Amino acid sequence: MKKTWMLVLAVAISALPALSAGAEDEVLKAENEWASMVTAGHFDHVASLLDDTLIYAHSTGNIESKDEYLGKLRSGAQKYTAIKHEKTTIRLHGDAAVVHSIGRMVGTNAAGPFDNHLMIMHTWIKTGGQWRLAAHQTTQLAE
């Protein structure tokens, strides 16, 4: 009996990295999907990737809700022409993931054109079997 439990435990432990890698791949896919849908202007799809409780904090200090963020995108007041991740690290915490990226966001807003080199922090939560963006924070980096 003891050998059976040890075998079950060994199999379960060996499966953990595979499960973790699968979840990391799902989160990375969601992260890339968000960037491509925002730049392509597919805002209904973007909405499906966002949690209803989204806190979207820009590097300017402006903080928006899901509706405010989507409203600016849909009106053209905030337009992204490129969102590129240069380096990304993902940390899983159950049904939540913290994604830290260094990247570039290019576009236009009320202040005019921007081409920002940024640190991007995203918190993704898995609800209803789908990863949804719950928090966004960017910090301007020196060139």
VOPAGU-2260 file (C-alpha; in pm, 1 decimal, decimal comma):
REM VOPAGU-2260
SITE   aa  ch    i         X         Y         Z
SITE  MET   A    0       0,0       0,0       0,0
SITE  LYS   A    1     282,2     240,9      87,4
SITE  LYS   A    2     448,1     181,5    -252,5
SITE  THR   A    3     119,0     252,7    -430,2
SITE  TRP   A    4      82,5     590,2    -253,9
SITE  MET   A    5     443,5     678,0    -327,8
SITE  LEU   A    6     386,7     593,4    -694,0
SITE  VAL   A    7      69,1     805,2    -705,3
SITE  LEU   A    8     251,9    1093,9    -536,1
SITE  ALA   A    9     546,6    1067,5    -776,5
SITE  VAL   A   10     316,4    1072,2   -1079,3
SITE  ALA   A   11     123,7    1370,6    -940,1
SITE  ILE   A   12     441,9    1566,0    -868,6
SITE  SER   A   13     583,9    1491,5   -1212,6
SITE  ALA   A   14     264,7    1626,9   -1371,0
SITE  LEU   A   15     287,3    1965,0   -1192,2
SITE  PRO   A   16     542,1    2126,4   -1426,7
SITE  ALA   A   17     337,0    2018,4   -1728,8
SITE  LEU   A   18      19,4    2164,4   -1579,3
SITE  SER   A   19     204,0    2483,4   -1491,6
SITE  ALA   A   20     357,4    2508,6   -1839,6
SITE  GLY   A   21      11,2    2462,9   -1992,9
SITE  ALA   A   22    -133,5    2743,5   -1781,5
SITE  GLU   A   23     163,6    2969,5   -1859,9
SITE  ASP   A   24     105,1    2905,4   -2231,2
SITE  GLU   A   25    -264,6    2995,5   -2188,4
SITE  VAL   A   26    -177,4    3320,5   -2009,9
SITE  LEU   A   27      85,0    3412,2   -2269,3
SITE  LYS   A   28    -170,8    3342,8   -2543,0
SITE  ALA   A   29    -422,5    3571,5   -2368,2
SITE  GLU   A   30    -156,4    3841,9   -2326,4
SITE  ASN   A   31     -64,8    3829,8   -2695,7
SITE  GLU   A   32    -430,9    3813,7   -2796,2
SITE  TRP   A   33    -503,7    4129,9   -2595,3
SITE  ALA   A   34    -218,3    4315,5   -2769,8
SITE  SER   A   35    -314,1    4202,0   -3119,5
SITE  MET   A   36    -687,2    4272,0   -3073,8
SITE  VAL   A   37    -624,6    4620,3   -2927,4
SITE  THR   A   38    -398,8    4717,5   -3219,2
SITE  ALA   A   39    -634,2    4561,4   -3477,0
SITE  GLY   A   40    -932,0    4753,9   -3338,3
SITE  HIS   A   41   -1136,6    4444,2   -3250,0
SITE  PHE   A   42   -1279,9    4599,9   -2936,2
SITE  ASP   A   43   -1566,0    4353,4   -2881,6
SITE  HIS   A   44   -1302,8    4080,9   -2865,1
SITE  VAL   A   45   -1091,5    4297,7   -2632,6
SITE  ALA   A   46   -1397,8    4335,2   -2408,5
SITE  SER   A   47   -1426,7    3956,9   -2381,8
SITE  LEU   A   48   -1066,6    3940,7   -2254,1
SITE  LEU   A   49   -1125,6    4195,3   -1977,5
SITE  ASP   A   50   -1265,4    4121,9   -1633,0
SITE  ASP   A   51   -1560,6    4341,8   -1535,1
SITE  THR   A   52   -1356,9    4469,4   -1237,2
SITE  LEU   A   53   -1062,7    4581,6   -1454,3
SITE  ILE   A   54    -834,6    4851,8   -1314,6
SITE  TYR   A   55    -644,1    5000,9   -1609,1
SITE  ALA   A   56    -366,1    5232,9   -1487,2
SITE  HIS   A   57    -172,2    5417,5   -1757,9
SITE  SER   A   58     188,7    5533,9   -1717,5
SITE  THR   A   59      46,9    5888,9   -1699,4
SITE  GLY   A   60    -128,8    5803,2   -1374,0
SITE  ASN   A   61    -472,6    5803,0   -1536,7
SITE  ILE   A   62    -684,4    5514,7   -1403,5
SITE  GLU   A   63    -981,5    5373,2   -1593,7
SITE  SER   A   64   -1249,1    5109,9   -1547,4
SITE  LYS   A   65   -1328,0    4852,5   -1813,7
SITE  ASP   A   66   -1602,8    5072,2   -1958,6
SITE  GLU   A   67   -1384,5    5385,8   -1957,6
SITE  TYR   A   68   -1092,4    5204,3   -2122,8
SITE  LEU   A   69   -1314,2    5048,5   -2391,5
SITE  GLY   A   70   -1489,6    5382,1   -2445,9
SITE  LYS   A   71   -1159,2    5556,0   -2522,2
SITE  LEU   A   72   -1056,9    5276,4   -2758,0
SITE  ARG   A   73   -1389,6    5274,9   -2940,8
SITE  SER   A   74   -1400,6    5655,1   -2975,9
SITE  GLY   A   75   -1043,0    5670,5   -3105,7
SITE  ALA   A   76    -936,4    5893,9   -2815,4
SITE  GLN   A   77    -678,6    5622,0   -2734,0
SITE  LYS   A   78    -539,4    5432,8   -3031,8
SITE  TYR   A   79    -260,8    5178,0   -3025,1
SITE  THR   A   80     -83,5    5101,8   -3352,2
SITE  ALA   A   81     171,5    4868,1   -3191,9
SITE  ILE   A   82     207,0    4679,7   -2865,2
SITE  LYS   A   83     525,4    4473,7   -2860,2
SITE  HIS   A   84     651,4    4259,9   -2574,5
SITE  GLU   A   85    1031,6    4250,4   -2564,8
SITE  LYS   A   86    1066,9    4033,9   -2254,2
SITE  THR   A   87     794,1    3863,0   -2051,6
SITE  THR   A   88     790,4    3674,5   -1722,0
SITE  ILE   A   89     481,3    3491,6   -1595,3
SITE  ARG   A   90     416,5    3387,3   -1235,2
SITE  LEU   A   91     117,2    3165,2   -1164,1
SITE  HIS   A   92     -80,7    3177,9    -839,8
SITE  GLY   A   93    -365,2    2926,8    -873,1
SITE  ASP   A   94    -631,3    3084,2   -1094,3
SITE  ALA   A   95    -435,1    3409,7   -1112,2
SITE  ALA   A   96    -123,1    3507,2   -1300,3
SITE  VAL   A   97     106,8    3807,3   -1281,7
SITE  VAL   A   98     267,9    3897,9   -1612,8
SITE  HIS   A   99     567,7    4132,8   -1608,5
SITE  SER   A  100     684,4    4259,4   -1946,1
SITE  ILE   A  101     921,5    4510,7   -2090,5
SITE  GLY   A  102     770,9    4641,9   -2409,1
SITE  ARG   A  103     676,3    4923,5   -2637,3
SITE  MET   A  104     337,1    5083,8   -2698,2
SITE  VAL   A  105     291,0    5313,5   -2995,9
SITE  GLY   A  106     -15,7    5515,4   -3088,1
SITE  THR   A  107    -202,7    5839,8   -3030,9
SITE  ASN   A  108    -407,8    5986,6   -2748,0
SITE  ALA   A  109    -539,2    6328,4   -2641,1
SITE  ALA   A  110    -180,8    6451,2   -2593,4
SITE  GLY   A  111     -81,7    6342,0   -2945,9
SITE  PRO   A  112     140,8    6063,2   -3077,0
SITE  PHE   A  113     330,9    5844,1   -2831,1
SITE  ASP   A  114     604,9    5582,6   -2859,7
SITE  ASN   A  115     659,1    5457,2   -2505,7
SITE  HIS   A  116     914,9    5210,2   -2374,8
SITE  LEU   A  117     739,0    5060,3   -2073,5
SITE  MET   A  118     735,8    4812,6   -1792,3
SITE  ILE   A  119     395,3    4643,1   -1811,1
SITE  MET   A  120     236,0    4460,0   -1518,0
SITE  HIS   A  121     -78,0    4259,5   -1586,6
SITE  THR   A  122    -284,7    4050,1   -1349,6
SITE  TRP   A  123    -489,5    3780,3   -1521,9
SITE  ILE   A  124    -757,0    3574,7   -1347,0
SITE  LYS   A  125    -916,8    3256,6   -1473,6
SITE  THR   A  126   -1295,2    3272,3   -1451,9
SITE  GLY   A  127   -1539,6    3056,8   -1641,2
SITE  GLY   A  128   -1248,4    2866,4   -1792,5
SITE  GLN   A  129   -1105,3    3182,1   -1956,8
SITE  TRP   A  130    -815,0    3405,0   -1860,3
SITE  ARG   A  131    -931,8    3766,7   -1819,7
SITE  LEU   A  132    -725,8    4078,5   -1760,6
SITE  ALA   A  133    -809,8    4218,5   -1416,1
SITE  ALA   A  134    -535,4    4480,0   -1374,5
SITE  HIS   A  135    -300,1    4675,3   -1599,4
SITE  GLN   A  136     -18,7    4905,4   -1485,4
SITE  THR   A  137     251,3    5061,5   -1697,0
SITE  THR   A  138     561,5    5252,4   -1593,9
SITE  GLN   A  139     761,5    5466,2   -1834,1
SITE  LEU   A  140    1121,3    5348,6   -1881,7
SITE  ALA   A  141    1417,9    5561,0   -1983,2
SITE  GLU   A  142    1538,7    5496,4   -2335,1
